[in-house]
Each structure stands twice: as C-alpha cells, then as structure tokens.
Amino acid sequence: MKIIDFHTHIYPQSIATKATQSTCDFYNLTTDIVGTTHELLAEGHKAGISGFVLLPIVIKPEQTRHINQFIIEETKSHSEFYGFGTVHAAMDNILEEIEFIKRSGLKGVKLHPDIQQTDIDDPRLFPMYDLLQDDLPILIHCGDPRHDYSHPRRLRRILDTFPRLQVIAAHLGGWSLFETALTYLKDTNCFFDISSCSPFMTSEQLTRYICIYGSDRVLFGSDFPLWSPKKEVDTFLKLPLNLEDKEKIACRNALEILKEV
C-alpha cells in the first residue's frame, strides 16, 4: 500500500537538534529522533512511506521567507517531498507571501496558531483565507488544553465564513480536545489528519473518530520527528478498517488534495 505522510517537520541541519528539542519542550514530550531531511527519509522509508508533506513552523514574522525558501529547496532536491509554505499573522505583507508561495509551486499553507500565539479566527488572517479559497489548501494545527488559540469553535467560524476554503484540521481537529472537535467539526467539509493522535488514545477510539468523520476526509500523518513514523504506520495498519478505507487515508485523499491525480 502506498503511504503519504501528510504531517512532517524538518529543519536545516545547523538548527535541527535545537528546533526539535524546542518543539518537544513546547509539548512536554521527548523524542530520540532529530528533524533532519536525512532522518525523515531514513525513518520514513523504514516505515514504507513514499511521500512526505513538509509543514514548516514560523515563530517570528521575519523568519518567514527564509523558512519558506528552505522548504522550496528541499522539495526541489527530493522527489518524495511535497512542501507547504507558512505565514505569520503579524506579517505586514501576508498576502504577498501567499502569492510567493503560490508562484513557488508549494502545495499549500501551514499555520500553527498556538506557537504563534494567534487565534485561528484573528481578523488579520481573513484576507489570507479569502485569497486561498478555490486555490491552495491550508493545514492548521488544532487543539491545546493550555491555550484557546486553535480551539475547534474558532476553526468552525473560519469554515462557516470561508466555505470554499479547503482546510486540513490537524490532530483530528483538536489535539487533546478530540470530543470537543467532534461537536464543532463533524458536519463540516474539512479534512483531518491523524498525527499525534494514536499516542493519546486507544486504537478503538482512533477507529471511532475515523468512522465518524469518514475515511474520505482523513489523512495519515506521523508528526515526525515527535513520533516514530514506523510505529505510527504500524498502529494505523492494524486498525480494524477495510482495505479501501485504509488506502484512502494512506494515500488517495492526500493525492487529491495535492492535485497529484
């Protein structure tokens, strides 16, 4: 079965160890993996993954172009990679950066409201959402018990306000807020990835969420380097889902979003 990992993070070699540790510290997690290109390819291939969606994270507005350029270069160097760009709500030229992302051939936009300490439904982001309608998808980190920036109700407001915006809600729409996410998002048209979900729930619970949202709307993701891609793939393949549903989640939905079909 072809597998595309729709949720991965890599960093330039010179800062990869520090950046990986910083992300772990933010979530009070530990990992033995470092988020480099080499390790992603090595760990991913051991897991049978043939495609990887790169999701950059920007903490400061002035870092944005440099980070996007890094992702562009990596996708050009490795045919396995599908790159997303990123933006920061505090940027003065956010629409210009979106146009740059589109011209560069990147496949979408990644937003991490909690790390940026910005509400998903911050009005500063509305022009970007509008510009992305009928165009590039946006993957948004969702859910955190400590903050309200990415609460599922905020995402629901965005989905209602911009009905033609293609959204992938990371972590089943609400990391640590899985049941709350169901309340707000189960009847929407957004997609969901399952990254950083299996370590926090049983296989039965994960299967339940997938079945409620529907296999047509779910994507596999490992959240490398926080978790082992092989362990995440093994957990996914053991879920009591039929082969067609697994193929949709593992690959087919991803290829449609990435416009690779």
Secondary structure, 3 states (H helix, E strand, C coil): CCCEEEEECCCCHHHHHHHHHHHHHHHCCCCCCCCCHHHHHHHHHHCCCCEEEECCCCCCHHHHHHHHHHHHHHHHHCCCEEEEEECCCCCCCHHHHHHHHHHHCCCEEEECHHHHCCCCCCHHHHHHHHHHCCCCCEEECCCCCCCCCCCHHHHHHHHHHCCCCCEEECHHHCCCCHHHHHHHHCCCCCEEECCCCHHHCCHHHHHHHHHHHCHHHEECCCCECCCCHHHHHHHHHCCCCCHHHHHHHHHHHHHHHCCCC
